[in-house]
Amino acid sequence: MNTLAIRQAPTISPLGALFVVLWSSAWIAGKIGLPYAGPFTLLLIRFAVAAAVMLLIALATKAPWPDKLSDYAHLAIAGLLIQGLALGCAYLGLELGVSAGTAGLINGLAPLFTAFAAVPLLGERVESRQWLGLGAGLIGVALVVGDHVSLGGVSWVGYAATFAALAALVGGTLYQKKFCSTMDLRTGSFIPARRRASRASGGQASAEPGSRLNHSLIGVPLLASKRSP
C-alpha cells in the first residue's frame, strides 16, 4: 500500500510574530518620540524598561545565569552592536530627518547581508530558493528606498547613520550567533539590556544635557539589577 507524504504548511511561531511587531514598532515609536526627547533619552527609557521586565522574568522563572565572565562579555558586546549601536544610529538618523519607513526598509536589508556573511564566517549553507527570495527582497527594498531617498531636507549624515545602524545590526547578529547562541534567552536578554541602559545614560548625560528626564526614576531598575547574579 502506497503512502503519500503530507507536506505540512509552514507555521508562524507566536514568539516570531511578537518579535516582528515589537521590532518594527521601534521605528514608529522613535519617530513619534524624537520631537519630545533626544535619541539617547528614548534609548535610556527603552532599555531601562526592558532590563526591568527581563530581570523580573528571569528571577520569577529561575532562569540560569552565565557561568563564566567571558559569557557576560560576549552578551555585552552583542547587545552593544545589535541594540546600542544599531538603534542608537537608527534613532540619530530619524532625528536628522530620515523617515521611519525609509529607516525600516534600509534595516530590512539585514537578513540579506547576514546571509551573505554567514556563509564564509559561520559556515552556514543557503539554498538556491533562499538566495532567490533574498535577492528578490533586495531588489524590492532597493526600488522603494531609491524612490524615497533624497537629500532634500535630510542631511547626508542622517542616511550615513541609518546605514551604520544596518552594519551594526548585521555584525551583532553574526557575533551573537557565534558566541551567544547557547545562552539562556531570559538572562541573555537582561544582561545586554542593562548594559545598554547604562551606555544610553552616559550618552544622554554628555549629548543631551538639557534633558528633562528624571534620572532617579529611570535609574531604579538599573540599581536594583546590580543585586542580581
N, C-alpha and C positions, 0 to 999 in steps of 0.2 A: 504494500500500500504506500503510495507516494504521499509525502507530506510537503506542504508548501510553507516556506519560511515567511513568517509575517513580519514585515518591517515596521517597527514602532515609529510613530510620528514623533519628531523631536519635541521635547517638553521644555517649558520655561521654568527655571528654578525661581521660587519666591524670593530667595536672597538675591539672585541675579537681577530680578525685576526691581527690587528695592534699591539695589546699588545703582541701577540706571537712573532711577528717579532722583535719588539723593545727589548723585554726581552731576547730572545735567542741571539740577536746580542751583548749583553753585554759581553758574554764570548769571542766571537771572537775579538771584539774591545779591550778588556782588554789584550788578548794575543798579539795582534799586537802592542799595545801602550806601554806595560811594558818594552821592551828593550830601550825605549827612555825617559821614565819618571817613577817615583815611583808610587806605588798604590794610595797614598794619593793625589798626583798631578792629576792623572787621575780622581779620585773621585771628587776633587775640581772642575775641568773643567766640568765634567758631571752635578754635582748638581747646579753649578752656572748658566750654560746654561738653565737647566731645571727650576730653580727658575725664571729666567728672562722671559722665554717663558710662564710659567703658570701665572706669575704676569700680563703680557700683556693680556692674555686670560681672566683672572678674572676681570680686570679693563674694558676691552672692552665689556664684556658681562654683566657687573654689577652684578657679582655673589655675593650672600650673604656671609658675614663673620660670623664666630662663635660668639655667644653672650656671652659666659662665658669663663673665664680664664681656667677653667678645660678642656674645649674642645680643647683649644690650647695645653694644656699639654698632652692630650691623642693623639693628632695628632703628637706631637713631639716625644712621646715615640714610637708610631707605626712606624714613619719614621726612628727613630734610629735603631729599630730592623730590619725592612724589607729592608731598603736601606743602612743605615750606617754600622751596624754590618754585615749584610748578604753580601753585596757587598764588604765591606772592607776586611772581612775574605776571601771571594772568590778571590779577586784580590791578596791578600797576598799569597794564595795557588798557584795561577798562577805564581806569581813571584818566588816562591820556586820550580817550575818545574812541577806542575800538569798540564796536558794537558787541553786545552779548552773543548774538547769533554768529558773527564772524569769529569771535574768540572760541566759541564752542566748536565750530566747524574745523578751525585750524587744529585744535587739540584733538579733534576726532580723527586726525591722521595718526595718532599714537599707535593704534593696533597694527597699522601697516608697517611703520618704521620699526616697531618692536619685533614683528615677524621677520623683517629683513635681517635685523641684527641678531635675533635668536638663533638663526641657522649657523653662523660661524662661531658665535660666542658661547652658546649653550648646547650646541649640537642637536637642536630640535629639527624635526622634519616637517615640512609644509607640503601638503599635497597639491596637485595641479589645480583641483577645483577651488582650494582655498586661495591660491595665488590669483586665480581668475576673479574670485569675489573681492579680494583685497585690491586688485588692480581697478576693477570697476568702481569700488568705493573711492579710490584715489582720484580717478577721473571726475567722478561726481562732485567731490569736495573741491577739487581744483576749479571746476567750472563755476560753482557757486561762490567760492571765495574770490576768484578772479573777477567776477562780476561786481562784487561788493567792495573789494579793497580799493581804496583811493586815498591819496594823501590829503585830499581836501578837508580841512578842519581837523585832521588827525596827524599828530607828529609821527615821523618815521620811528621814533623811539618807542611809541606805543606798539607798533607791529613787531619791532625787534624784541620787545619784552614778551609779546604773545608767543613768538616762535621760540624764545628762550624757555618759556613755560613748557612748550611741546618737547624740547630737548631734555629738560629735567624730568618730565613725566616718563619718557621712554627710558632714559638712563636709570631712573629709580625703579621702574618695573623690572628691568633686567637684573638690577642689583638685588631686589627683593626675591626674585625667582631663584637666584643663585645661592643666596646666603640665608634667607629667612623663610623659605617655603615649608620647613618642618616645624616652625614655632606655632604656639597656640594663638588662634585668631584673637581671643579676647584680651589677653595680656599683651600680645603682639600689636594690638591696636592702641592700647592705653599708653604704652611706653613712648612711642613716637609722638602721640598727640600731646603728651605732657611736655616733651622736649620742644615741640613746635610752638606751643603756647608761650614757653619761656623765651624762645627766639623772637616771636612776634612782639612780646612785651618789650624786649630790648630795642627792636626796630621802631616800635611806636614811640618809645622814650626819646630816641635820637632824631627820628624823621618827622614825628608829629608832636612836638612839644606842647602845642595848643589844644590837644585833645581833651574833651570833657569827660572821657571815660573814667569811672571811679575804679581805680586800681585795687582798692581794698576789697571791693565786691568780686571782681574777676579773679583776684588772687586767692580767694578762699579755697577753691578746689585744687589749686596748684600747691598751696601749703599743706593741705590735708593729704595730698597724694604722696608727699615726701615721707609719710609714715608707712607707706606700702613697701613690700619687699623690693 
